[in-house]
Amino acid sequence: MSEEPRGFDLLFKGAHIADGTGGKVFQADLAIKGDRIEEIGGLSAAQAQRIIPAHEFILAPGFVDMHGHSDYQILARPEADSKVLQGITCEIAGNCGYSAAPVSGELFKERAESCKKLLGLEIKFSTLDEYLEQVQSLKPGINFAPLVGYNTLRAGAMGYKTGSPSRLEMKEIKVALEQALDQGAFGMSAGLAYAPACYSKRDELFSCASSVTRAKGFFACHIRSEGRGLIEAVQEMLDIAAGSGVSLEISHLKTSEKENWAKLDRVFELIESAQESGLKVRADRYPYLAAFTGLSSILPEWVFAGTRDDYLSRLREDASRQKIKEDVENLHPDPGYLGRVVLAEVFDPDMKHLEGMSIEQAAEECGQSPMDVALDLLAGDGESPTAIYHTMSEQNLFRILQKEWVMIGSDSAVRSREGVLSKGKPHPRAFGTFPRILAYAVRQKQILSLEDAIKKMTSDPCHMAGIKDRGRIQKGFFADLVLFDPEKIQDRATYEDPHQFPEGIEMVVVNGKVAAEKGRLSSQRAGKILRRSE
């Protein structure tokens, strides 16, 4: 029998398909109808509104950013340039304990002021539902899957107080968590290296993790320490997972600072022993050797306790500044440490010229000691500059990426080459993470096969998060796809010049619509809010 002609919206002809399962690449045609993959196979007689010759390219599921931070930035730049143009079609947001919602009271005021000042945004939502409705109303360029942040929940219930929550405060935290889970959050995140979650005890985290387990979500955690206390921090989370039964994701697994690089073997032993005992434990990682976070992360925990005025007073008063300097020296005894901390974005206009300098270079520029410059920057206008921390080992990066339970995440928010999100010198991972995996880890260093790399960027994160009908090339799945040249795909963003889009990506399709082609966004923004469902 001859094949009946069929009409499709898009038809990729002769593509080399990496389907996201880890199976071998195979050649086939692929047809899209509406927002779904309609057919895969030999479709020589098929008709379509548009036919894309794909014989020279790899066709993969759209990349899923397992660890994103676009919670507010997606409101400022719904086009999501830096995500779409590197092949990302879905972001799991709300990581490291910081979600945009739920917020109320003093926390709402604090966030609203910061968003107005830094992003020009008016914050009008309170609940997760209201926030997600606002994102969807802007027609985002990518699919968006939210987590609820424990730091946000704790700050909302009790501010930045140290110590354990009272019974009433814990009830407020749990009610807000369970409401967010009911409204579709895929799970909870925590940033235990940051205030106020750094003050949390194991019992409160266990209680919240148990709620996440009952909701069939997962728990993504930036652990308390990625350096000196790394092993203890990993063990803490494994104990919480064992007691609560929660599916655990360790965020951006790393060994920070040279004296801690040798701890990786023990970390692997702990995680893999937990997996053998039946726990679901995974991790994510980005393919770079430098971290990116607020400059305030150099400070000891006690500095953040109380109100914002308390925090700023400690940064400005001579006695507390001296104590901070002593504690930072104890926390980071390597005399070259501040020479590896590079200012990424400075919000005080009088200090803007220091962007791209290390703290030591900024100190020379200003004629001060490195710590005095750092404290002045933090105390200046009340907004913490961001910084890049060059503290990691390439060998350890390779070993982490090669673990079959490690997924890929950018640990970055949406950025752009224009507008409010084009400022500063952000980490190049914002523009290059996923192409870099394919160029650096697959083609250049050959530490991953193409098939395994694609799996880590597609079906693995969807499986971890419980995102259905995405992450694989399969008939009936949503048509989130990326078409790229495996010999030409390349990240171009650098630490010195980060606002550079990658090369070698021919087309990105989001929910059946062409979102980008040959390195340029289309006018179609077809992203959807994704919600967890049992």
SEVOTOR-521960 format. One record per residue (C-alpha): x, y, z. Coordinates in Angstrom, 2 decimals, padded with zeros to 5 digits. Each point is the difference from the previous one (the first is absolute). Layout:
<atoms>
       c1       c2       c3
        X        Y        Z
...
</atoms>
This chain:
<atoms>
       c1       c2       c3
   000.00   000.00   000.00
   001.19   003.49  -000.76
   000.29   002.45   002.88
  -002.91   002.42   000.31
   001.05   003.66  -000.11
  -000.63   001.72   003.34
   000.02   003.65   000.94
   002.22   001.14   002.87
   001.08   003.36   001.34
   003.74  -000.72   000.04
   001.92  -002.86  -001.56
   003.69  -000.66   000.71
   001.44  -002.09  -002.83
   002.83  -002.46   000.56
   000.98   001.24   003.46
   002.50  -001.88   002.14
  -002.13  -000.47   003.09
   001.41  -000.15   003.54
  -003.26  -000.86   001.71
   000.97   000.82   003.60
  -000.01  -003.59   001.27
   003.74  -000.53  -000.39
  -000.58  -002.37  -002.92
   002.04   000.23  -003.18
  -000.66   002.82  -002.44
  -002.18  -001.13  -002.91
  -001.08   001.68  -003.24
  -003.67   000.67  -000.66
  -002.57   002.59  -000.98
  -002.01   001.68   002.75
  -003.35   001.70  -000.40
  -001.74   002.49   002.31
  -003.70   000.73   000.14
  -001.12   002.72   002.39
   002.13  -000.19   003.14
   000.79  -003.72  -000.22
   002.32  -002.39  -001.81
  -002.35  -001.75  -002.41
   002.19  -002.48  -001.90
   003.59  -001.29  -000.05
   001.32  -002.18  -002.83
   000.10  -000.05  -003.78
  -002.38   002.75  -001.09
   001.03   000.47  -003.62
  -003.51   000.74  -001.25
  -001.05   002.19   002.90
  -001.08   003.58  -000.52
   000.61   002.85   002.39
  -000.36   003.73   000.24
   003.75   000.14   000.41
   002.65  -002.61  -000.79
   003.41   000.32   001.66
   002.93  -001.87  -001.64
   001.80  -001.48   003.00
   002.41  -002.57  -001.47
   003.10   001.78   001.35
  -001.34   000.62   003.49
  -000.82  -001.60   003.33
  -003.62   000.31   001.10
  -000.37  -000.29   003.78
  -002.67   000.71   002.58
   000.07   003.60   001.17
   002.49   000.44   002.83
  -001.40   000.14   003.52
   001.86   002.31   002.35
  -000.10  -001.99   003.22
   001.20   002.92   002.08
  -001.24   003.44  -001.03
  -000.45   003.33   001.77
  -002.25   001.99  -002.36
  -002.76   000.55   002.57
  -000.03   003.79  -000.34
   002.01   000.32  -003.19
  -002.63  -001.87  -002.02
  -002.36   002.86   000.87
   002.53   002.55  -001.22
   000.93  -001.93  -003.15
  -002.65  -002.61  -000.90
   001.71  -000.52  -003.37
   002.64  -001.92   002.01
   002.72   000.72  -002.59
   002.93  -001.61   001.78
  -001.96  -003.17   000.68
  -001.71  -000.55  -003.36
   003.10   000.76  -002.07
   001.98  -002.73   001.74
  -002.76  -002.54  -000.62
  -001.77   000.14   003.36
  -003.75  -000.55  -000.32
  -000.79  -000.51   003.69
   001.39   001.40   003.25
  -000.49  -001.39   003.47
   000.01   003.21   002.03
  -000.12   001.02   003.66
   003.31  -001.62   000.93
   002.38   000.54   002.94
  -002.94   000.83   002.27
  -001.08   003.14  -001.83
  -003.31  -000.07  -001.82
  -001.93   003.08  -001.06
  -003.04  -001.21   001.92
  -001.63  -000.31   002.42
   000.84   003.42   001.45
  -001.84   002.31   002.38
   000.58   002.56   002.77
   003.53   001.31   000.51
   001.46  -002.51  -002.45
  -002.34   001.28  -002.71
   001.13   003.58   000.68
   003.68  -000.96  -000.11
  -000.34  -001.98  -003.24
  -002.21   002.65  -001.63
   002.52   002.77   000.75
   002.89  -002.05  -001.34
  -001.85  -001.01  -003.17
  -001.06   003.57  -000.67
   003.54   001.27   000.49
   001.90  -002.70  -001.90
  -002.47  -001.21  -002.64
  -002.62   002.72  -000.28
  -002.69  -002.51   001.01
  -003.25   000.59   001.86
  -000.69  -003.02   002.22
  -003.73  -000.58   000.39
  -000.25  -003.69   000.86
   000.04  -001.74   003.37
  -000.80  -003.69  -000.53
   001.70  -002.40  -002.39
  -003.21  -000.18  -002.03
  -000.03   003.78  -000.47
   003.67   000.03  -000.94
  -000.37  -002.77  -002.59
  -003.03   001.73  -001.51
   002.09   003.16  -000.42
   002.80  -001.92  -001.69
  -002.42  -001.74  -002.37
  -001.70   003.30  -000.87
   003.32   001.23  -001.40
   000.26  -002.98  -002.40
   003.42  -001.32   001.08
   002.37  -001.34  -002.61
   000.67  -003.17   001.98
  -001.95  -002.46   002.09
   000.27   000.83   003.68
  -000.15  -002.54   002.83
   000.03   001.54   003.53
   001.45  -001.14   003.29
  -000.91   001.70   003.27
   002.98   001.35   001.94
   000.53  -000.82   003.66
   002.01   003.19   000.56
  -002.97   001.96  -001.31
  -002.44  -001.93   002.22
   002.12   000.47   003.12
   000.64   003.68  -000.64
  -003.71   000.53  -000.53
  -000.92  -001.66   003.29
   002.78   001.25   002.29
   002.27   002.39  -001.85
   003.72  -000.50   000.47
  -000.10  -001.13   003.61
   002.47  -002.62   001.13
  -001.13  -003.09   001.86
  -002.88  -002.36  -000.64
  -003.50   001.12  -000.98
  -002.64   000.10   002.72
  -002.89  -002.41  -000.31
  -002.13   002.73  -001.61
   002.80   001.03  -002.37
   000.57  -003.61  -001.03
  -003.71  -000.38  -000.64
   000.07   003.09  -002.22
   002.96  -001.39  -001.95
  -001.71  -003.35  -000.49
  -003.32   001.52  -001.05
   001.72   002.20  -002.59
   002.07  -002.94  -001.27
  -002.96  -002.32  -000.34
  -002.07   002.68  -001.71
   002.77   000.54  -002.56
   000.25  -003.75  -000.57
  -003.78  -000.14  -000.47
   000.32   002.81  -002.55
   002.41  -002.05  -002.08
   003.55   000.54   001.32
   002.15  -002.96  -001.00
   001.63  -000.07   003.40
   002.03   002.09   002.42
   003.47   001.47  -000.20
   002.25   001.23   002.78
   003.17   002.05   000.10
   001.60  -001.06   003.26
   003.11   002.11  -000.63
  -002.14   003.15   000.01
  -002.03   001.88   002.58
  -002.51  -000.69   001.37
   000.11  -003.75  -000.82
   003.56  -000.18   001.34
  -001.58   000.36   003.46
  -002.33  -002.97  -000.54
   000.36  -003.25   001.90
  -000.42  -003.49  -001.32
  -003.42  -000.56   001.60
  -001.69   002.89  -001.83
   001.52  -001.07  -003.32
  -001.10  -003.56   000.66
  -003.55   001.14   000.72
  -000.20   001.93  -003.27
   001.66  -002.81  -001.97
  -002.71  -002.34   001.29
  -002.66   002.30  -001.44
   001.83  -000.04  -003.33
   000.07  -003.81   000.09
  -003.75  -000.17   000.57
  -000.53   002.31  -002.97
   002.26  -002.23  -002.14
   002.36   002.88  -000.67
   003.78   000.23   000.36
   002.39   001.95   002.21
   002.82   001.96  -001.69
   002.60   001.24   002.46
   002.96   002.33  -000.13
   001.75  -001.69   002.91
   001.51   001.83   003.00
   003.58  -000.25  -001.22
   001.70  -000.82  -003.28
   003.46   000.32   001.52
   001.23  -000.53   003.55
  -003.24  -001.61   001.21
  -000.87  -001.76  -003.27
  -000.13  -003.58   001.26
  -002.07   000.90   003.05
  -002.36   002.06  -002.16
  -000.59  -002.88  -002.42
  -000.58  -002.40   002.88
  -002.56   002.35   001.54
  -002.09   000.00  -003.15
   000.27  -003.75  -000.45
  -001.22  -000.47   003.57
  -002.99   002.26  -000.68
  -000.77  -001.91  -003.19
   000.26  -003.34   001.80
  -002.31   001.10   002.80
  -002.60   001.77  -002.13
   000.12  -002.14  -003.12
   000.34   003.10  -002.17
   001.61  -000.11  -003.44
   003.15   002.09   000.40
   001.93   002.09  -002.47
   003.31   001.47   001.15
   000.35   003.33  -001.78
   003.14   000.80  -002.05
   002.16  -002.72   001.57
   003.55   001.27   000.40
   003.15   000.06   002.11
   000.87   003.63   000.68
   003.55   001.18   000.76
   003.07  -002.14  -000.60
   000.35  -001.40   003.51
  -003.41  -001.68  -000.46
   000.46  -001.51  -003.45
   001.07  -003.38   001.42
  -003.36  -000.39   001.78
  -001.81  -000.99  -003.19
   000.63  -003.74   000.40
  -001.70   000.00   003.39
  -002.92   002.02  -001.36
  -000.49  -002.55  -002.78
   000.14  -002.84   002.54
  -002.69   001.60   002.17
  -002.36   000.72  -002.89
   000.39  -003.35  -001.69
  -000.38  -001.89   003.28
  -003.26   001.88   000.57
  -001.14  -000.90  -003.52
   000.79  -003.66   000.61
  -002.13   000.12   003.13
  -002.97   001.08  -002.11
   000.08   003.80   000.27
  -000.65   002.08  -003.08
   002.94   002.40  -000.04
   001.28   001.99  -002.96
   002.01   003.17  -000.56
   000.46   002.70  -002.60
   003.06   001.85  -001.25
   001.08   002.66  -002.50
   003.14  -000.45  -002.18
   002.14   002.82   001.43
   002.65   000.30   002.71
  -001.30   003.17   001.64
  -003.09   000.58   002.12
  -002.25   003.05  -000.06
  -001.97   001.47   002.88
  -000.24   003.12   002.12
   003.16   001.55   001.38
  -001.76  -000.25   003.35
   000.68  -003.74   000.03
   003.52   000.74   001.27
  -001.54   001.20   003.28
  -000.53  -002.07   003.16
  -003.60  -001.01   000.75
  -000.45   002.24   003.04
   000.24   003.15  -002.11
  -003.42  -000.65  -001.60
  -002.04  -000.52   003.18
  -002.88   002.39   000.69
  -001.18   002.85  -002.20
   001.59   001.52  -003.07
   001.04   003.00   002.10
   001.72  -002.38   002.45
   001.90  -001.55  -002.91
   001.10   003.35  -001.43
   001.03   001.32   003.42
   002.34  -002.96   000.48
   001.60   000.70  -003.36
   000.57   003.67   000.88
   001.02  -000.02   003.68
   003.72  -000.26   000.77
  -000.27  -002.64   002.75
  -002.20  -002.37  -001.98
   002.05   000.57  -003.17
   003.10  -001.13   001.85
  -001.80  -003.12   001.21
  -001.21  -000.71  -003.55
   003.56   000.30  -001.34
   001.29  -002.48   002.59
  -002.78  -002.48  -000.74
   000.47   000.23  -003.79
   003.71  -000.66   000.45
  -000.83  -003.09   002.08
  -002.57  -001.19  -002.52
   002.36   000.58  -002.95
   003.59  -000.21   001.28
   001.60  -000.14  -003.47
   001.57   003.48  -000.40
  -000.80  -000.06  -003.71
  -003.72  -000.66   000.47
  -001.26   003.54  -000.70
   002.16   000.13  -003.11
  -002.22  -002.75  -001.44
  -003.27   001.81   000.83
  -000.92   002.16  -003.00
  -002.73   002.65   000.07
  -002.72  -000.78  -002.53
  -002.66   002.65   000.50
   000.23   003.00   002.31
  -003.21   001.94   000.61
   001.49   003.09   001.67
   000.64   002.38  -002.94
   003.04   001.49   001.74
   001.66  -003.45   000.08
  -001.18  -001.26  -003.39
   003.47   000.37  -001.50
   001.22  -002.88   002.19
  -001.98  -002.61  -001.96
   002.28  -002.66  -001.44
   002.70   000.60   002.64
   000.93  -002.43   002.74
  -000.40   001.29   003.54
   003.79   000.34   000.20
   000.08   002.03  -003.23
  -002.88   002.16   001.23
   001.95   000.59   003.22
   002.98   001.26  -001.98
  -002.29   002.24  -002.06
  -001.59   001.47   003.13
   003.14   000.14   002.16
  -001.56  -002.14   002.75
   000.38  -003.49   001.39
  -001.92  -002.75  -001.84
  -002.39  -000.59   002.91
  -000.72   003.71   000.42
  -000.90   000.26  -003.67
  -002.22  -003.09   000.27
  -001.80   001.35   003.07
  -000.43   003.44  -001.56
  -001.52  -001.60  -003.08
  -002.40  -002.03   002.13
  -000.96   002.95   002.18
  -000.21   002.57  -002.79
  -003.57   000.17  -001.24
  -001.25  -003.09   001.80
   000.04  -002.27  -003.06
   002.60  -002.76  -000.01
   002.17  -000.02  -003.11
   000.27  -003.34  -001.75
   003.33  -001.73  -000.39
   001.72  -002.87  -001.78
   002.05  -002.38   002.15
   002.85  -001.86  -001.74
   000.40  -002.89   002.42
  -000.50  -003.33  -001.80
   001.89  -002.91  -001.57
  -000.39  -001.06  -003.64
   000.73  -003.65   000.83
  -002.77   000.01   002.60
  -002.35   001.67  -002.46
   000.61  -002.81  -002.50
  -000.57  -002.68   002.65
  -003.24   001.64   001.14
  -001.37   000.40  -003.52
   000.75  -003.65  -000.78
  -002.20  -001.30   002.82
  -003.19  -001.38  -001.54
  -002.05   001.59   002.82
   001.22   003.54  -000.73
  -002.19   002.29  -002.13
   000.78   003.36  -001.60
  -001.15   003.34   001.36
   001.16   003.52  -000.79
  -000.48   001.37   003.53
  -000.92   003.20  -001.79
  -002.85   002.38  -000.70
  -001.16   001.29  -003.36
   002.39   002.60  -001.42
  -000.01   002.08  -003.17
   002.22   002.16  -002.16
  -002.40   002.91   000.34
  -001.97   001.69   002.74
   000.29  -000.36   003.74
   001.33  -003.57  -000.19
   002.99   000.96  -002.15
   001.92   001.72   002.80
   003.16  -001.08   001.79
   002.22  -002.99  -000.67
  -002.11  -003.02   000.99
   001.31  -003.56  -000.01
   000.31  -001.31  -003.58
  -002.16  -002.97   000.99
  -003.03   002.26  -000.48
   000.64  -000.06  -003.75
   002.03  -003.15  -000.59
  -000.68  -002.92   002.36
  -001.74  -002.45  -002.32
   002.00   000.62  -003.19
   003.14  -000.22   002.17
  -000.93  -003.50   001.12
  -000.22  -001.06  -003.67
   003.13   001.87  -001.11
   002.27  -000.38   003.03
  -001.09  -003.22   001.72
  -001.07  -001.96  -003.10
   002.00   001.20  -003.01
   003.22   001.41   001.50
   000.68  -001.90   003.23
  -002.03  -003.11  -000.94
  -000.97  -000.69   003.59
  -003.65  -000.58  -000.97
  -001.61  -001.62  -003.01
  -002.46   002.14  -001.93
  -002.84  -002.32   001.01
   000.83   000.12   003.70
   000.40   003.78  -000.05
  -003.40   000.45  -001.64
  -001.60  -002.32   002.56
   001.45   002.05   002.86
  -001.52   003.14  -001.56
  -003.44  -001.36  -000.87
  -001.66  -003.16   001.31
   001.98  -000.19   003.26
  -001.19   003.37   001.34
  -003.58  -000.69  -001.17
   000.06  -003.34   001.81
   001.41   001.57   003.18
  -002.56   002.79   000.05
  -002.96  -002.07  -001.12
  -000.54   002.00  -003.19
  -002.14  -002.14  -002.26
   000.02  -000.32  -003.80
   003.19   002.02  -000.41
   003.73  -000.69  -000.08
  -000.09  -002.75  -002.64
  -000.63  -000.20  -003.71
  -002.97  -002.30  -000.03
  -003.29  -000.04  -001.84
  -002.63   001.89   001.98
   002.52   001.97   002.07
   000.03   003.79  -000.06
   002.03   001.39  -002.88
   002.83   001.68   001.91
   003.02  -000.50  -002.26
   003.45   001.33  -000.83
   001.75  -000.51  -003.35
   003.77   000.52   000.02
   003.21  -000.67  -001.89
   002.12  -002.30   002.22
   003.23   001.21  -001.65
  -000.77   003.70   000.30
  -001.95   000.40   003.22
   002.08   002.17   002.30
  -000.45   002.29   002.97
   001.49   003.46  -000.59
  -000.58   001.66   003.37
   003.12   000.64   002.08
   000.64   001.45   003.45
   001.35   003.15  -001.63
  -002.79   000.28  -002.60
  -002.96  -002.06   001.22
  -002.83   001.49  -002.08
   000.65  -002.25  -003.00
  -002.53  -002.43  -001.45
   001.24  -003.43  -001.14
   000.57  -001.25  -003.54
  -001.16  -003.13  -001.80
  -003.65  -000.18   001.09
  -002.19  -000.03  -003.11
  -003.44   000.02   001.56
  -001.83  -000.15   003.33
  -003.63  -001.12   000.18
  -002.17   000.61   003.07
  -003.39  -001.71   000.14
   000.00  -000.45  -003.76
   000.89   003.61  -000.84
   003.33   001.17  -001.40
   001.44   002.09   002.85
   003.40   000.68  -001.54
   001.80  -000.62  -003.26
   003.67   000.44  -000.95
   000.81   001.86   003.20
  -002.94   002.42  -000.06
  -003.24  -000.01   001.95
  -003.24  -000.27  -001.95
  -003.10   001.99   000.85
  -001.68  -003.10   001.45
   000.05  -000.47   003.77
  -001.73  -003.30   000.71
   001.26  -000.88   003.48
  -002.40  -001.30   002.63
  -000.17  -000.08   003.76
   000.47  -003.62   001.05
  -001.52  -001.24   003.25
   000.58  -003.21   001.89
  -002.85  -002.45  -000.22
  -000.25  -003.42   001.56
</atoms>
